[in-house]
């Protein structure tokens, strides 16, 4: 006995060989709808007009740099959270204001060497089972953060890095 899939007929063209989406239409007919095309074009508008899009972003930044910095911080927090979720670790509530208060706690300096901070470091790395929570995040300079990699031998490693 042969096993086969059967689909309902498309309400527009009547075919039964393609999976159907909303409104009982096949993929081809669904994509041909004017409202779908308008939504798709609006979503991809920046790809067609890259120069216009970049100049608009530059002017927005010049007109309202504080708002742009807030957006950057929100994206930064979202990327850190995404990375933690991908690693499959515990993810807590980490906000931009929480991160900035954490940086202020360390005097806006690297927690390992004292130079100006550039990155946020997971003290116990995500790859070693560290949680993505404020208590595990500290400001670090690029040099210390890249030399630490994903090492975690407890507090002795951190003290060794400070001594170097």
Buried (B, 14 or more C-beta within 10 A) or exposed (E): EEEEEEEEEBEBEEEEEBEBBEEEBBEEBBEEEEEBEEEEEEEEEEEEEEEEEEEEEEEEBEEEEEEBEEBEBEEEBEEBBEBBEEBEBEBBEBEBEBBEEBBEEBEEBBBBBEEEBEBBBBBBBBEEEBBBBBEBBBBBBEBBBEBBEEEBEEEEEBEEBEEE
